[in-house]
Amino acid sequence: MSATLPASDGEAATTTEHVIELDDVHAGYAQFQALFGISLSVGPGRALAVVGHNGMGKTTLARVASGLVVPTSGRVVVGGVDLTGRPTHEFALAGVAHATEGRSVFSSLSVQENLSLTFRQRFGRGGVHPALERVYELFPRLGERRTQLAGSLSGGEQRMLTLARVMVLEPKLLIADELSLGLAPIITDEVYKLLLRIKSTGTSMIVIEQHVQHALDVCDDAVVIDRGLAAYSGPAADHERLFAAFQHAGAADADGLPN
């Protein structure tokens, strides 16, 4: 999917090698400040792990990157265009897809009805069938369960449905927000195999995760968020420095961290 967005008055598009950049971003909710000067970038085909404990600002970062939260200061640049403060749908048009935490499906509708609603809105009635065929090729298990109510799927299958609804739109950047939340370890492993498969297609990713090892297995780079600040920013493979930053952030335990 590609899109060219017009620049607003006084705003010029810039060239960049990054799919997305957050530049000195501060953000929060009313009187609560969640992020304090976060800067990061994701290049084409690369994946960034954003890790940390609950309440550290990870999900706020995800919402800023997809346009759901407007920074109080700083910039969000997507594909070289400054989209700070622009409507969420412009982020989507620029190729940003946000798979949110939890099971974001319509439980009383079938798998196919969930998918059809998304595809009809995006592609029109005539584009629904080709999009469904693409989903069932990428996610054969969903094809087997196309008539089953989404609410009766397993947790892992519901995450799969969430990913399927965004992946057929062919995003340039997938923001995967706590997809392992509430899942058994074996199902979490399956979800992360899907993310690896998605990355292999060339889609860039921001993976928000509390379970560090899963995110590091998928990602090239990593940021450790500690109370709204970047305690570590660098290669995902630099386990020693990442581990030290995570410990310094006051982690009560290091379950899921690499040795």
Secondary structure, DSSP 8 states (H G I E B T S, - for coil): --------TT------S-SEEEEEEEEEETTEEEEEEEEEEE-TT-EEEEE--TTSSHHHHHHHHTTSS--SEEEEEETTEE-TT--HHHHHHTTEEEE-SS--S-TTSBHHHHHHHHHHHHH-GGGHHHHHHHHHHH-HHHHHTTTSBGGGS-HHHHHHHHHHHHHTT--SEEEEESTTTT--HHHHHHHHHHHHHHHHTT-EEEEEESSHHHHHHH-SEEEEEETTEEEEEEETT-HHHHHHHHHHTT-S--TT---
